[in-house]
């Protein structure tokens, strides 16, 4: 095949991909079945181990910055030992960057939560933040207690990628816990993927992701894929744009592996 013909084929492929991205809808990547089995579980709330880095100690946000402007301090609300999302100030992320780690964090959906589906206590922990906004690898946080939504967007899911193995969510107003083992992706010198990210997640003490391989950073629209090489990254907490009451966090710590 001549060079001109090859160029035309390549251009056509790029044009088709661009068109597909422009016409894609969020619903295209929503999965509604199978619905994970609902189970009753009791979370544990351990104190930080001696070698842990305490990311939130109930007193201040000294370990956090604004995700949109890393020179600006985080501006969520700290009161009575709790960290509560301030939706008007955007996402926050850790000052420090991490590669492979063990993470523990506790979160609570307000007892008076309103809304339905994805507009009900929506937040998320980005296990590696790779840019402003909602760029990164998101472990979804949501009220998944008797709240129907797409199952690859419920609590315990790797958003729009992996359905949780079970649904151990507790009632709004009760504290819940995530324990995460994160293995960061690695990249070749030319920026292409060498090894994908992997994650194991315990939700209220129940395994909901088991050494799960990620197809790339999570996407609201379109399929996940690795497009940008990166190294150690901050951990990000999401300030979601829905109008439901903001959730709270406590006892966040991490151990580098």
Secondary structure by P-SEA (a helix, b strand, c coil): ccaaaaaaaaaaaaaaaaaaaaacccccccccccccbbbbbbbbbccccccccccccccccccccccccccccccccccccbbbbcccccbbbbccccccbbbbbbbbccccccccccccbbbbbccccccccccccccccccccccccccccccccccccccccccccccccbbbbbbbbbbbbbbcccccccbbbbbbbbccccccccccccccccccccbbbbcccccbbbbbbbbccccccbbbbcccccccc
